[in-house]
Amino acid sequence: MSGALITAYRSFNNILKHLPVEESLPEILLRVIELTEKTFNYRQTSILLFDKNTKKFTPFTNKNRHQLCRERFMVNPNKIHFESICEKEKIIISEHITTNNEYRKYYSLKTINSVSSCYGLPILSSRNKILGIIYSHCSQNSLMTDNEYELLEMAATICSISIEKNIKEQELNYIASYDCLTNIWNRRAFYRQINKSIKDIKFKNKYIIIFYVDIDKFKMINDQHGHRFGDRVLKKYASKLKQFNNEKTGAARLGGDEFIVYCEVNSLIEANIKKNSILSELDKIEIDGVLITASIGSYCIHASKIQDVSIDSMINQADMCMYKEKHLSRSL
């Protein structure tokens, strides 16, 4: 075993050692690229990540490290499909691109990116699912040595472990932040986001307005039409509120039939416009011939006063306003 390969092994082991507690996926993939290129400096390395939703491969780039993301061998995911190649679960070899039919659509890359030889390995999950492809390529026609092949296998393994870890973390973050029935924020995520918004507007001439939404006679709806119908009602309201989500507005389910929305606005007029738009969207929703209404209360506060009021207090104020609206509508 060569000294270069031993050094690479140690470096890869170091990445694995710190994987559970350090670095984001982009940083780890960048380290893999840097390590393989440093070990065999006449070759470049590229990683394509597979998106299972779009069924396409996209080139990996690290936006935080522009100086290290120089022009590399890239493919057009809209024109080139690697599914059939990846299913072979073996190395994709081309000592010379223009002599390999699998790379026929790449012939232009020889002149565009000065790529003559290219070797690739599918990055496979622990369940043999495609996660991406890692490529080693250079401008000369060349054979890959046993050491280089072994290095590429190690790199593909590190990529696989890192990508799977990232997927699991995203799944756990989603479970921790979203309501499992309605797929909008839960209480925990709402508090986190509104805290962030409060910090952003503290020294700006803006307002935060909170809307408290309560579905009218929801217990009666459940009793008369069943809990499955009740779940449909909750999902419908959640989908309506989700339409308002953007960088300055967020909706969450607090629990039961209660929802909450916060919004950054520039003026009280804008706050009133936002309130009317939410009211018109939620007013008299019909599901299977059943007419459903909701009561909405609001609380608006200027950024200059926000440090004197807790989030819980703001929510309580909106809640009290909602109950006034509810009792007022019943008395009419």
C-alpha positions, 0 to 999 in steps of 0.5 A: 500500500502506498504512502499516499493511500495510507495518508488518505485512509487516515484522513477518511477515518478522521472524517468518520471519527468527527462525523457525529458531532461536527460539520454540515453535509456540504463541508464534509463533501468538500473535504472528500473532494479536497482529499481525493484531489490532494492524494492524486493531484492530476485528477479532479473529483466531482459529486452528483447528488440524487434527488428522489423527488425529481429523480434527477442528479444535481452537481454538488457545490458549496456556496460558502466556499466559492474559492474552492468550488472551481469549474469542474466536470458537470452534467446537465441533469435534464438531458443525462439520466444515470439511473440505468448506469447506477443500477449496475452498482459498479464502477463506471469506467472510461479510459477515453470518453470518446471511445465509450458508448455510455459517454456518447452524450458527453463527447462535447465535454472533451472540448468544453471542460478538457475532460478525456478520462472519467471514472465514476462510482454510484454512492449507495445507501445502506439499503442499496438505494442511489444517493449520488455518484462520485467522479474522478476525471482528468484531461489525459487518457489514463487508466485508474490504478488499484490505489485510485480505485480504492480511494474512490471506493473509500470516498463513495463510502464516506459520502454515503454515510454522510448523506444518510446521516443528513437525511436522518437529521432532516427527518428528525428536525421535521418531526420535532418542528411540524404537526404530524396531522396538518404538516404545519409548524407545531408550537415549538417551531412557532416559538422559535420562528417568532423569537427570530422575527422579534430579534430581527425587528427590534430596532426597526419601525415595524409591527408584529401582529398575532392572529389566534384562530379557533374553529367554531363548535369543533367538538360538535363537528367531531361528535356529529360527523366523526373524528376522521371528518374532524381531521379533514377540517383541521387539514383544510384550515391548515392548508388555508393558513399555509398559503400565507407562509413566507419569510415574514409570516408563519402559521402553526397549530397550537393543539386541538382546533386552535391555530396561530399566525404571526406576521411582520408588517410595516404599518397598522394599515398593512396589519388590517389588510392582512387580517382581512385577507386571513378572515376572507380565506377562512370565512365559511369553509364548506366540506361535504355540504357542512358549513364551517366557520372560525373565530379570529382574534388579533394582537398587534405590537410595535417593535419599540415596545416588543421587549416589554412583552413576552410571547405568551402574553402576546398570544394570550392577548390574541386569544382573549380578542378571539373569545370576544369575537366569538361571543360577539358573533353568537349574540348577533 
